[in-house]
Amino acid sequence: MIRASLNLLRALTLIAASVALAAQAIAICSNAWLYSIELMPNPRYNGTGDREYLSKHTVSGLWRLCYNDRKYQTSSHILPSLSYL
């Protein structure tokens, strides 16, 4: 019984390490691995037609920060490069 538990733990450790290594490789190689939506209070909200919160969509990666302002129909992407040196 103990032998089977140890073999299972070894297999799970190998699988978890492989998944962690793959996730780290994707994060380093890709420019779009973090997608976030931020809800900001709408200063013009008065309880009628306007939405209570405005949403800001952000896509960022290790080497680049991109955000898309979906308020405008023409998708304006701003892609500043991040200088680490």
N, CA, C and O atoms as a GROMACS GRO file, in nm:
protein
  340
    1MET      N    1   0.082  -0.120   0.000
    1MET     CA    2   0.000   0.000   0.000
    1MET      C    3   0.086   0.126   0.000
    1MET      O    4   0.059   0.221  -0.073
    2ILE      N    5   0.190   0.126   0.082
    2ILE     CA    6   0.279   0.242   0.088
    2ILE      C    7   0.354   0.256  -0.044
    2ILE      O    8   0.377   0.368  -0.091
    3ARG      N    9   0.391   0.145  -0.104
    3ARG     CA   10   0.464   0.147  -0.230
    3ARG      C   11   0.378   0.209  -0.341
    3ARG      O   12   0.428   0.286  -0.423
    4ALA      N   13   0.250   0.175  -0.343
    4ALA     CA   14   0.159   0.231  -0.442
    4ALA      C   15   0.140   0.381  -0.421
    4ALA      O   16   0.133   0.457  -0.517
    5SER      N   17   0.133   0.424  -0.296
    5SER     CA   18   0.119   0.566  -0.266
    5SER      C   19   0.241   0.644  -0.311
    5SER      O   20   0.229   0.754  -0.365
    6LEU      N   21   0.359   0.588  -0.288
    6LEU     CA   22   0.482   0.655  -0.332
    6LEU      C   23   0.490   0.664  -0.483
    6LEU      O   24   0.532   0.767  -0.537
    7ASN      N   25   0.450   0.559  -0.553
    7ASN     CA   26   0.450   0.563  -0.699
    7ASN      C   27   0.351   0.667  -0.751
    7ASN      O   28   0.380   0.738  -0.848
    8LEU      N   29   0.236   0.676  -0.687
    8LEU     CA   30   0.137   0.777  -0.727
    8LEU      C   31   0.190   0.918  -0.703
    8LEU      O   32   0.173   1.006  -0.788
    9LEU      N   33   0.254   0.941  -0.589
    9LEU     CA   34   0.312   1.073  -0.561
    9LEU      C   35   0.423   1.108  -0.658
    9LEU      O   36   0.434   1.224  -0.700
   10ARG      N   37   0.504   1.012  -0.696
   10ARG     CA   38   0.610   1.038  -0.795
   10ARG      C   39   0.550   1.076  -0.930
   10ARG      O   40   0.598   1.168  -0.996
   11ALA      N   41   0.446   1.005  -0.970
   11ALA     CA   42   0.381   1.036  -1.098
   11ALA      C   43   0.316   1.174  -1.094
   11ALA      O   44   0.329   1.251  -1.190
   12LEU      N   45   0.247   1.206  -0.986
   12LEU     CA   46   0.184   1.337  -0.974
   12LEU      C   47   0.286   1.450  -0.969
   12LEU      O   48   0.262   1.558  -1.023
   13THR      N   49   0.400   1.426  -0.906
   13THR     CA   50   0.506   1.527  -0.902
   13THR      C   51   0.560   1.553  -1.041
   13THR      O   52   0.584   1.668  -1.078
   14LEU      N   53   0.580   1.447  -1.118
   14LEU     CA   54   0.630   1.462  -1.255
   14LEU      C   55   0.529   1.538  -1.341
   14LEU      O   56   0.568   1.625  -1.420
   15ILE      N   57   0.402   1.507  -1.327
   15ILE     CA   58   0.298   1.576  -1.405
   15ILE      C   59   0.289   1.723  -1.366
   15ILE      O   60   0.282   1.810  -1.453
   16ALA      N   61   0.290   1.752  -1.237
   16ALA     CA   62   0.281   1.891  -1.190
   16ALA      C   63   0.403   1.972  -1.234
   16ALA      O   64   0.389   2.088  -1.272
   17ALA      N   65   0.520   1.913  -1.229
   17ALA     CA   66   0.641   1.983  -1.273
   17ALA      C   67   0.637   2.010  -1.422
   17ALA      O   68   0.680   2.116  -1.468
   18SER      N   69   0.586   1.915  -1.500
   18SER     CA   70   0.576   1.935  -1.645
   18SER      C   71   0.478   2.046  -1.679
   18SER      O   72   0.504   2.128  -1.767
   19VAL      N   73   0.365   2.050  -1.610
   19VAL     CA   74   0.266   2.156  -1.634
   19VAL      C   75   0.324   2.292  -1.595
   19VAL      O   76   0.303   2.390  -1.666
   20ALA      N   77   0.395   2.299  -1.484
   20ALA     CA   78   0.456   2.425  -1.441
   20ALA      C   79   0.561   2.472  -1.540
   20ALA      O   80   0.569   2.591  -1.570
   21LEU      N   81   0.641   2.381  -1.592
   21LEU     CA   82   0.742   2.417  -1.691
   21LEU      C   83   0.678   2.465  -1.820
   21LEU      O   84   0.726   2.561  -1.881
   22ALA      N   85   0.571   2.400  -1.863
   22ALA     CA   86   0.501   2.443  -1.985
   22ALA      C   87   0.439   2.581  -1.966
   22ALA      O   88   0.445   2.664  -2.056
   23ALA      N   89   0.379   2.606  -1.850
   23ALA     CA   90   0.319   2.737  -1.824
   23ALA      C   91   0.424   2.847  -1.821
   23ALA      O   92   0.400   2.958  -1.869
   24GLN      N   93   0.539   2.818  -1.765
   24GLN     CA   94   0.647   2.916  -1.761
   24GLN      C   95   0.702   2.942  -1.901
   24GLN      O   96   0.734   3.057  -1.933
   25ALA      N   97   0.713   2.840  -1.982
   25ALA     CA   98   0.760   2.858  -2.120
   25ALA      C   99   0.662   2.942  -2.200
   25ALA      O  100   0.703   3.028  -2.278
   26ILE      N  101   0.533   2.920  -2.182
   26ILE     CA  102   0.432   3.000  -2.251
   26ILE      C  103   0.439   3.145  -2.206
   26ILE      O  104   0.428   3.236  -2.288
   27ALA      N  105   0.457   3.168  -2.077
   27ALA     CA  106   0.465   3.305  -2.025
   27ALA      C  107   0.586   3.378  -2.080
   27ALA      O  108   0.578   3.498  -2.108
   28ILE      N  109   0.697   3.310  -2.096
   28ILE     CA  110   0.818   3.375  -2.146
   28ILE      C  111   0.809   3.400  -2.296
   28ILE      O  112   0.854   3.505  -2.343
   29CYS      N  113   0.753   3.307  -2.372
   29CYS     CA  114   0.750   3.317  -2.518
   29CYS      C  115   0.635   3.400  -2.572
   29CYS      O  116   0.643   3.451  -2.684
   30SER      N  117   0.529   3.414  -2.497
   30SER     CA  118   0.409   3.479  -2.548
   30SER      C  119   0.399   3.623  -2.498
   30SER      O  120   0.450   3.657  -2.391
   31ASN      N  121   0.333   3.706  -2.577
   31ASN     CA  122   0.310   3.845  -2.538
   31ASN      C  123   0.170   3.866  -2.483
   31ASN      O  124   0.137   3.978  -2.444
   32ALA      N  125   0.088   3.764  -2.480
   32ALA     CA  126  -0.050   3.782  -2.436
   32ALA      C  127  -0.091   3.665  -2.347
   32ALA      O  128  -0.160   3.573  -2.393
   33TRP      N  129  -0.050   3.668  -2.225
   33TRP     CA  130  -0.084   3.557  -2.135
   33TRP      C  131  -0.164   3.601  -2.014
   33TRP      O  132  -0.206   3.516  -1.936
   34LEU      N  133  -0.186   3.730  -1.997
   34LEU     CA  134  -0.267   3.778  -1.886
   34LEU      C  135  -0.378   3.866  -1.942
   34LEU      O  136  -0.352   3.974  -1.996
   35TYR      N  137  -0.500   3.820  -1.930
   35TYR     CA  138  -0.617   3.894  -1.974
   35TYR      C  139  -0.693   3.941  -1.850
   35TYR      O  140  -0.723   3.861  -1.762
   36SER      N  141  -0.724   4.070  -1.844
   36SER     CA  142  -0.797   4.119  -1.728
   36SER      C  143  -0.901   4.222  -1.772
   36SER      O  144  -0.885   4.291  -1.872
   37ILE      N  145  -1.007   4.230  -1.693
   37ILE     CA  146  -1.113   4.328  -1.715
   37ILE      C  147  -1.130   4.404  -1.584
   37ILE      O  148  -1.155   4.344  -1.479
   38GLU      N  149  -1.118   4.535  -1.592
   38GLU     CA  150  -1.132   4.619  -1.473
   38GLU      C  151  -1.260   4.700  -1.486
   38GLU      O  152  -1.283   4.765  -1.587
   39LEU      N  153  -1.342   4.696  -1.383
   39LEU     CA  154  -1.464   4.776  -1.381
   39LEU      C  155  -1.439   4.903  -1.301
   39LEU      O  156  -1.408   4.898  -1.182
   40MET      N  157  -1.453   5.017  -1.368
   40MET     CA  158  -1.430   5.147  -1.305
   40MET      C  159  -1.564   5.219  -1.292
   40MET      O  160  -1.647   5.209  -1.382
   41PRO      N  161  -1.585   5.291  -1.182
   41PRO     CA  162  -1.711   5.366  -1.167
   41PRO      C  163  -1.725   5.472  -1.277
   41PRO      O  164  -1.630   5.542  -1.310
   42ASN      N  165  -1.844   5.482  -1.331
   42ASN     CA  166  -1.873   5.580  -1.434
   42ASN      C  167  -1.906   5.713  -1.367
   42ASN      O  168  -2.004   5.721  -1.293
   43PRO      N  169  -1.826   5.818  -1.390
   43PRO     CA  170  -1.853   5.946  -1.323
   43PRO      C  171  -1.981   6.013  -1.373
   43PRO      O  172  -2.036   6.099  -1.305
   44ARG      N  173  -2.030   5.974  -1.491
   44ARG     CA  174  -2.151   6.034  -1.546
   44ARG      C  175  -2.276   5.953  -1.515
   44ARG      O  176  -2.384   5.984  -1.565
   45TYR      N  177  -2.264   5.850  -1.433
   45TYR     CA  178  -2.380   5.764  -1.402
   45TYR      C  179  -2.476   5.839  -1.310
   45TYR      O  180  -2.437   5.889  -1.205
   46ASN      N  181  -2.602   5.845  -1.352
   46ASN     CA  182  -2.703   5.912  -1.270
   46ASN      C  183  -2.826   5.824  -1.250
   46ASN      O  184  -2.933   5.874  -1.215
   47GLY      N  185  -2.812   5.695  -1.272
   47GLY     CA  186  -2.922   5.603  -1.250
   47GLY      C  187  -3.013   5.584  -1.369
   47GLY      O  188  -3.114   5.514  -1.359
   48THR      N  189  -2.980   5.645  -1.484
   48THR     CA  190  -3.068   5.630  -1.600
   48THR      C  191  -2.997   5.552  -1.710
   48THR      O  192  -2.969   5.433  -1.693
   49GLY      N  193  -2.968   5.616  -1.822
   49GLY     CA  194  -2.921   5.546  -1.941
   49GLY      C  195  -2.777   5.498  -1.938
   49GLY      O  196  -2.745   5.397  -2.001
   50ASP      N  197  -2.690   5.568  -1.868
   50ASP     CA  198  -2.549   5.529  -1.867
   50ASP      C  199  -2.528   5.405  -1.781
   50ASP      O  200  -2.605   5.376  -1.690
   51ARG      N  201  -2.421   5.334  -1.812
   51ARG     CA  202  -2.386   5.218  -1.730
   51ARG      C  203  -2.321   5.264  -1.600
   51ARG      O  204  -2.256   5.368  -1.596
   52GLU      N  205  -2.339   5.185  -1.495
   52GLU     CA  206  -2.283   5.222  -1.364
   52GLU      C  207  -2.132   5.205  -1.364
   52GLU      O  208  -2.061   5.282  -1.298
   53TYR      N  209  -2.082   5.106  -1.437
   53TYR     CA  210  -1.938   5.081  -1.442
   53TYR      C  211  -1.890   5.080  -1.586
   53TYR      O  212  -1.961   5.030  -1.675
   54LEU      N  213  -1.772   5.133  -1.610
   54LEU     CA  214  -1.706   5.125  -1.739
   54LEU      C  215  -1.602   5.015  -1.730
   54LEU      O  216  -1.533   5.003  -1.629
   55SER      N  217  -1.590   4.935  -1.834
   55SER     CA  218  -1.494   4.825  -1.829
   55SER      C  219  -1.372   4.857  -1.913
   55SER      O  220  -1.382   4.911  -2.023
   56LYS      N  221  -1.256   4.824  -1.859
   56LYS     CA  222  -1.129   4.843  -1.928
   56LYS      C  223  -1.069   4.704  -1.949
   56LYS      O  224  -1.045   4.632  -1.852
   57HIS      N  225  -1.046   4.668  -2.074
   57HIS     CA  226  -0.991   4.538  -2.108
   57HIS      C  227  -0.841   4.552  -2.128
   57HIS      O  228  -0.796   4.636  -2.207
   58THR      N  229  -0.764   4.472  -2.059
   58THR     CA  230  -0.618   4.478  -2.067
   58THR      C  231  -0.563   4.342  -2.102
   58THR      O  232  -0.603   4.240  -2.045
   59VAL      N  233  -0.470   4.340  -2.195
   59VAL     CA  234  -0.396   4.219  -2.230
   59VAL      C  235  -0.250   4.251  -2.212
   59VAL      O  236  -0.200   4.347  -2.272
   60SER      N  237  -0.181   4.175  -2.132
   60SER     CA  238  -0.040   4.204  -2.111
   60SER      C  239   0.041   4.076  -2.108
   60SER      O  240  -0.012   3.967  -2.085
   61GLY      N  241   0.167   4.092  -2.130
   61GLY     CA  242   0.260   3.980  -2.127
   61GLY      C  243   0.390   4.024  -2.062
   61GLY      O  244   0.400   4.133  -2.007
   62LEU      N  245   0.487   3.938  -2.070
   62LEU     CA  246   0.614   3.967  -2.006
   62LEU      C  247   0.690   4.076  -2.081
   62LEU      O  248   0.764   4.153  -2.019
   63TRP      N  249   0.674   4.083  -2.211
   63TRP     CA  250   0.754   4.175  -2.293
   63TRP      C  251   0.675   4.294  -2.344
   63TRP      O  252   0.735   4.390  -2.394
   64ARG      N  253   0.543   4.293  -2.333
   64ARG     CA  254   0.462   4.399  -2.391
   64ARG      C  255   0.335   4.416  -2.309
   64ARG      O  256   0.281   4.320  -2.254
   65LEU      N  257   0.287   4.540  -2.302
   65LEU     CA  258   0.161   4.570  -2.236
   65LEU      C  259   0.066   4.626  -2.340
   65LEU      O  260   0.094   4.729  -2.402
   66CYS      N  261  -0.047   4.560  -2.360
   66CYS     CA  262  -0.145   4.602  -2.460
   66CYS      C  263  -0.277   4.627  -2.391
   66CYS      O  264  -0.318   4.550  -2.304
   67TYR      N  265  -0.345   4.733  -2.431
   67TYR     CA  266  -0.481   4.746  -2.383
   67TYR      C  267  -0.569   4.794  -2.496
   67TYR      O  268  -0.525   4.867  -2.585
   68ASN      N  269  -0.692   4.752  -2.492
   68ASN     CA  270  -0.788   4.780  -2.596
   68ASN      C  271  -0.904   4.855  -2.533
   68ASN      O  272  -0.973   4.802  -2.446
   69ASP      N  273  -0.926   4.977  -2.576
   69ASP     CA  274  -1.036   5.056  -2.524
   69ASP      C  275  -1.160   5.024  -2.607
   69ASP      O  276  -1.175   5.076  -2.718
   70ARG      N  277  -1.247   4.939  -2.556
   70ARG     CA  278  -1.363   4.893  -2.632
   70ARG      C  279  -1.476   4.995  -2.633
   70ARG      O  280  -1.583   4.967  -2.687
   71LYS      N  281  -1.454   5.110  -2.575
   71LYS     CA  282  -1.556   5.214  -2.576
   71LYS      C  283  -1.577   5.264  -2.719
   71LYS      O  284  -1.689   5.302  -2.756
   72TYR      N  285  -1.472   5.266  -2.798
   72TYR     CA  286  -1.480   5.311  -2.935
   72TYR      C  287  -1.492   5.190  -3.027
   72TYR      O  288  -1.433   5.086  -3.000
   73GLN      N  289  -1.568   5.204  -3.133
   73GLN     CA  290  -1.588   5.091  -3.224
   73GLN      C  291  -1.461   5.059  -3.302
   73GLN      O  292  -1.436   4.942  -3.332
   74THR      N  293  -1.382   5.160  -3.336
   74THR     CA  294  -1.253   5.131  -3.400
   74THR      C  295  -1.159   5.083  -3.291
   74THR      O  296  -1.130   5.156  -3.197
   75SER      N  297  -1.113   4.963  -3.304
   75SER     CA  298  -1.031   4.905  -3.197
   75SER      C  299  -0.895   4.973  -3.196
   75SER      O  300  -0.814   4.953  -3.287
   76SER      N  301  -0.872   5.051  -3.094
   76SER     CA  302  -0.745   5.122  -3.082
   76SER      C  303  -0.655   5.043  -2.988
   76SER      O  304  -0.677   5.041  -2.866
   77HIS      N  305  -0.556   4.980  -3.043
   77HIS     CA  306  -0.461   4.903  -2.963
   77HIS      C  307  -0.339   4.989  -2.937
   77HIS      O  308  -0.282   5.047  -3.030
   78ILE      N  309  -0.298   4.998  -2.814
   78ILE     CA  310  -0.178   5.070  -2.778
   78ILE      C  311  -0.078   4.967  -2.729
   78ILE      O  312  -0.105   4.898  -2.631
   79LEU      N  313   0.036   4.957  -2.796
   79LEU     CA  314   0.133   4.852  -2.768
   79LEU      C  315   0.270   4.910  -2.735
   79LEU      O  316   0.359   4.906  -2.819
   80PRO      N  317   0.289   4.964  -2.616
   80PRO     CA  318   0.423   5.012  -2.583
   80PRO      C  319   0.513   4.895  -2.545
   80PRO      O  320   0.471   4.803  -2.476
   81SER      N  321   0.636   4.900  -2.592
   81SER     CA  322   0.731   4.797  -2.553
   81SER      C  323   0.786   4.830  -2.415
   81SER      O  324   0.810   4.947  -2.383
   82LEU      N  325   0.807   4.729  -2.336
   82LEU     CA  326   0.862   4.748  -2.203
   82LEU      C  327   1.012   4.729  -2.207
   82LEU      O  328   1.060   4.624  -2.251
   83SER      N  329   1.084   4.827  -2.163
   83SER     CA  330   1.230   4.820  -2.164
   83SER      C  331   1.278   4.778  -2.026
   83SER      O  332   1.256   4.850  -1.928
   84TYR      N  333   1.342   4.664  -2.018
   84TYR     CA  334   1.390   4.614  -1.890
   84TYR      C  335   1.537   4.647  -1.866
   84TYR      O  336   1.589   4.622  -1.757
   85LEU      N  337   1.603   4.703  -1.964
   85LEU     CA  338   1.745   4.734  -1.949
   85LEU      C  339   1.767   4.880  -1.927
   85LEU      O  340   1.882   4.924  -1.912
   0.00000   0.00000   0.00000
